[in-house]
Amino acid sequence: MAHDDELAKQIALFLAWLRDERRSPDKTIETYARTLHELRSFLVEKKLSSDARRITIVSLRAYLAALFDSHASATLARKIATLRSFFRYLLRRGIITSNPAAALRSPKLARPLPRFLTVDEAFRVVDAPKEDAHRDEALRLRDAAMLEMLYGAGLRVSELAGLRLGSLDRSARLVRVMGKGRKERLAPYGSSCADALDAYLAIRSALVSDKTAPLDALFLGRLGTALTARQVQNVVRRYGALGAGRGDLHPHALRHTCATHLLDAGADLRAIQELLGHASLATTQRYTHVTVDRLMAVYDKAHPLAHDDE
């Protein structure tokens, strides 16, 4: 019990330090307190040493293992961060001579995919510039070409912003893309995208400004300068709202939509990997979860054998 009281004292001192010296938010302190008192209760219940100087990584792993089935990975990661911070504090103050939490590994957090568009939504977003009465023709045609390229070729926003006039092989309907890690790839695009590019390139000169040096950037802004990734994002949000009621639409969602629709149509996973420029097939395989989940939802809703008879 004495060791338990001592651990409680060290926890209280740590929380006071967070509040008074680190000026940590109240919610952060509450979260840290909950985890540390939970650990203390676990050690007492399991009759493990609650002496801060004798707490081992084995004890900490046992505590985390007890939480594994009932807590999300993100919650476990926050608890591990709390343990690391607490024992680092004790180490710096000479209470312990080594940090048992230093070797704890945080669970790998899966990044959720942005919600993709249905085929109908994607078409409405791509077609939205045609109905935009508040945009002049040059910008409408430019925007249409950009949306076609994002959805049709699955480009990242940075890749689209980095395209040059020489990036296009219009006869072969291919675009040369500089992807992550300066890796170059060729991405095909369809006839609809080709038509949109032809229409834009026919009037691109209207966006060229006498005040700026001649640019070979494929997509130009109103002032004749190369479009930035942020400007591309604004264009996508504009037409996401106009076409699909999605004012939060991000260019990456169009890339995900491209991959999902290809997979739904039976495209080979490795071909999609090459199109998107993924270094690892595991990254591309995330889309299979999306389509399988959707398939199961349709099955559960529609198939007569999916429901138990009352």
C-alpha positions in Angstrom: 0.0 0.0 0.0 2.9 2.3 0.8 4.2 2.0 -2.8 0.7 2.6 -4.1 0.6 5.8 -2.1 4.0 6.8 -3.4 2.9 6.2 -7.0 -0.2 8.2 -6.4 2.0 11.1 -5.1 4.2 11.0 -8.1 1.2 11.0 -10.4 -0.2 14.1 -8.5 3.2 15.9 -8.8 3.3 15.0 -12.6 -0.2 16.4 -13.2 0.7 19.6 -11.2 3.8 20.0 -13.3 1.7 19.7 -16.5 -0.7 22.3 -15.2 1.7 24.8 -13.7 4.9 24.5 -15.8 3.7 23.1 -19.1 0.4 25.0 -19.1 -1.3 21.9 -20.5 -5.0 22.2 -21.3 -7.4 20.8 -18.6 -8.6 18.1 -21.0 -5.1 16.9 -21.6 -4.4 16.7 -17.9 -7.7 14.9 -17.3 -6.8 12.3 -20.0 -3.3 11.8 -18.5 -4.8 11.5 -15.0 -7.3 8.9 -16.1 -4.7 6.7 -17.8 -2.2 6.9 -14.9 -4.7 6.1 -12.2 -6.0 3.3 -14.4 -2.5 1.9 -14.5 -2.1 2.3 -10.7 -5.4 0.4 -10.1 -4.3 -2.3 -12.6 -1.0 -2.9 -10.8 -2.6 -3.1 -7.4 -5.3 -5.5 -8.7 -2.8 -7.8 -10.4 -0.5 -7.6 -7.4 2.3 -6.2 -9.5 4.8 -3.8 -8.1 3.4 -0.2 -8.0 6.8 1.1 -6.9 7.7 3.6 -9.6 11.3 2.4 -9.4 10.3 -1.2 -10.0 7.6 -0.9 -12.7 8.9 -2.8 -15.7 8.0 -2.8 -19.4 6.4 -6.2 -18.8 4.0 -4.7 -16.3 3.2 -1.9 -18.8 2.6 -4.3 -21.6 0.3 -6.4 -19.4 -1.7 -3.2 -18.6 -2.0 -2.4 -22.3 -2.8 -6.0 -23.3 -5.8 -5.9 -20.9 -7.1 -2.9 -22.8 -6.4 -4.2 -26.3 -9.8 -5.8 -27.1 -11.9 -3.0 -25.7 -10.0 0.1 -27.0 -9.4 1.6 -30.4 -5.8 1.8 -31.7 -5.9 5.6 -31.4 -6.9 5.4 -27.8 -4.1 2.9 -27.0 -1.6 5.2 -28.8 -2.7 8.1 -26.6 -2.3 5.9 -23.4 1.2 4.9 -24.5 2.1 8.6 -25.1 0.9 9.3 -21.6 3.1 6.5 -20.1 6.1 7.7 -22.0 5.6 11.2 -20.8 5.1 10.2 -17.2 8.1 8.0 -16.9 10.3 10.5 -18.8 9.3 13.0 -16.1 10.3 10.6 -13.4 13.6 9.9 -15.1 14.5 13.6 -15.4 13.8 14.1 -11.7 15.9 11.1 -10.7 13.0 9.1 -9.3 13.9 6.2 -11.7 17.1 5.3 -13.4 15.6 4.0 -16.6 12.4 4.6 -18.5 10.3 1.3 -18.8 8.0 3.0 -21.3 10.7 4.1 -23.7 10.5 0.8 -25.7 6.7 0.7 -26.0 5.5 0.7 -29.6 2.4 2.6 -30.6 -0.1 0.7 -32.7 0.0 1.6 -36.3 -3.0 3.8 -37.0 -4.8 3.2 -40.3 -5.5 6.4 -42.2 -9.1 6.5 -43.1 -9.8 7.0 -46.8 -11.8 10.1 -47.7 -15.4 9.3 -48.6 -15.4 8.7 -52.4 -18.1 9.8 -54.8 -20.6 7.6 -56.5 -20.3 7.5 -60.3 -23.3 9.9 -60.6 -21.8 12.3 -58.1 -18.4 12.2 -59.9 -20.0 13.0 -63.2 -21.9 15.9 -61.7 -18.8 17.3 -60.2 -16.8 17.0 -63.4 -19.7 18.6 -65.4 -20.3 21.4 -62.9 -18.1 24.0 -64.6 -20.4 24.0 -67.6 -23.2 25.3 -65.4 -21.1 27.9 -63.5 -22.6 31.2 -64.6 -20.2 33.2 -62.3 -17.0 32.1 -64.1 -15.7 33.3 -67.4 -15.2 30.8 -70.2 -11.4 30.5 -69.9 -11.6 29.6 -66.2 -14.6 27.3 -66.7 -12.7 25.3 -69.4 -9.6 25.2 -67.3 -11.5 24.0 -64.3 -13.3 21.3 -66.3 -9.9 20.0 -67.6 -8.5 19.9 -64.1 -11.4 18.0 -62.7 -11.3 15.5 -65.6 -7.5 15.0 -64.9 -8.0 14.5 -61.2 -10.8 12.0 -61.6 -9.8 10.5 -64.9 -6.1 10.0 -64.3 -6.1 9.8 -60.5 -3.5 12.5 -59.9 -2.4 13.9 -56.6 -3.1 17.6 -56.2 0.7 18.4 -56.2 1.1 16.3 -59.3 -1.6 18.2 -61.1 -0.2 21.6 -60.0 3.3 20.5 -61.3 2.2 19.6 -64.8 3.8 21.4 -67.8 2.7 21.7 -71.4 5.3 19.2 -72.3 3.9 16.7 -69.8 1.1 15.8 -72.2 1.3 13.3 -75.0 -2.0 14.2 -76.6 -1.9 11.7 -79.4 -1.3 8.8 -77.0 -3.5 10.3 -74.3 -0.8 10.0 -71.7 0.4 12.4 -69.1 4.0 12.3 -67.7 3.7 12.8 -63.9 6.4 13.6 -61.3 5.1 11.7 -58.2 6.4 11.2 -54.7 10.1 10.8 -54.2 10.7 12.4 -57.7 9.5 9.2 -59.3 8.2 9.7 -62.8 5.3 7.7 -64.3 3.0 7.8 -67.3 -0.7 7.9 -66.6 -3.4 7.4 -69.3 -6.5 9.5 -69.5 -9.8 9.0 -71.4 -11.5 10.6 -74.3 -13.6 12.8 -72.1 -10.5 14.2 -70.4 -8.8 14.6 -73.8 -11.8 16.7 -75.1 -11.7 18.9 -72.0 -7.9 19.4 -72.3 -8.3 20.3 -76.0 -11.0 22.8 -75.2 -8.9 24.4 -72.5 -5.6 24.5 -74.5 -7.5 26.2 -77.3 -8.1 29.2 -75.0 -5.2 28.9 -72.6 -3.5 32.0 -74.1 -6.4 34.1 -72.7 -4.9 33.4 -69.3 -1.4 34.3 -70.2 -0.4 37.7 -68.8 1.9 40.3 -70.4 3.1 41.1 -66.8 4.5 37.6 -66.2 7.2 35.7 -67.9 6.0 33.1 -70.4 5.1 30.0 -68.4 5.0 26.4 -69.5 2.8 25.5 -66.6 -0.2 23.6 -67.9 -2.8 25.2 -65.6 -2.7 28.9 -65.2 -4.5 31.2 -62.7 -6.4 34.3 -63.5 -3.2 36.5 -63.4 -1.3 34.2 -65.7 0.8 32.5 -63.0 1.0 28.7 -62.3 -1.8 27.4 -60.1 -0.8 26.4 -56.6 -2.1 23.2 -54.9 -4.2 25.5 -52.6 -5.9 27.1 -55.6 -6.6 23.6 -57.1 -8.2 22.7 -53.7 -10.4 25.7 -53.9 -11.6 24.8 -57.4 -12.4 21.3 -56.3 -14.4 22.6 -53.3 -16.3 25.0 -55.5 -17.5 22.3 -57.9 -17.9 19.7 -55.2 -20.5 22.1 -53.7 -22.1 23.0 -57.0 -22.2 19.4 -58.4 -22.7 17.2 -55.4 -23.4 19.3 -52.4 -19.9 18.5 -51.1 -18.3 21.8 -50.2 -15.7 19.9 -48.2 -14.6 17.9 -51.3 -10.8 17.5 -51.5 -8.8 16.7 -54.6 -7.5 13.5 -52.9 -11.1 12.3 -52.7 -11.3 12.4 -56.6 -8.1 10.3 -56.7 -9.7 7.8 -54.3 -12.9 7.9 -56.4 -10.9 7.1 -59.5 -9.3 4.1 -57.9 -12.5 2.8 -56.4 -14.5 3.1 -59.6 -11.7 1.3 -61.5 -11.7 -1.5 -58.9 -15.5 -1.8 -59.1 -15.2 -2.1 -62.8 -12.8 -5.1 -62.5 -9.5 -3.4 -63.1 -6.4 -5.3 -61.9 -5.0 -4.1 -58.6 -1.4 -3.9 -59.9 -2.6 -1.8 -62.8 -4.3 0.6 -60.4 -1.1 0.6 -58.3 0.9 1.7 -61.4 -1.7 4.3 -62.4 -1.7 5.9 -59.0 2.1 5.7 -58.4 1.9 3.7 -55.2 5.2 2.4 -54.1 3.6 -0.5 -52.2 0.7 -2.7 -53.3 -0.5 -2.6 -49.7 -1.4 1.0 -50.2 -3.6 0.2 -53.2 -5.1 -2.8 -51.4 -6.9 -0.4 -49.0 -9.4 0.2 -51.7 -10.5 -3.4 -51.7 -11.8 -2.9 -48.2 -13.9 0.0 -49.4 -15.5 -2.0 -52.3 -16.0 -5.2 -50.2 -17.7 -3.2 -47.4 -19.9 -1.6 -50.0 -20.7 -5.0 -51.5 -21.6 -6.4 -48.1 -23.9 -3.4 -47.4 -25.7 -4.0 -50.7 -26.0 -7.7 -50.0 -27.3 -7.2 -46.5 -29.9 -4.7 -47.7 -31.1 -6.6 -50.8 -30.5 -10.4 -50.6 -33.3 -12.4 -49.1 -30.9 -14.8 -47.4 -29.1 -11.9 -45.6 -31.9 -11.6 -43.0 -33.0 -13.9 -40.2 -36.6 -15.0 -40.4 -38.6 -13.7 -37.6 
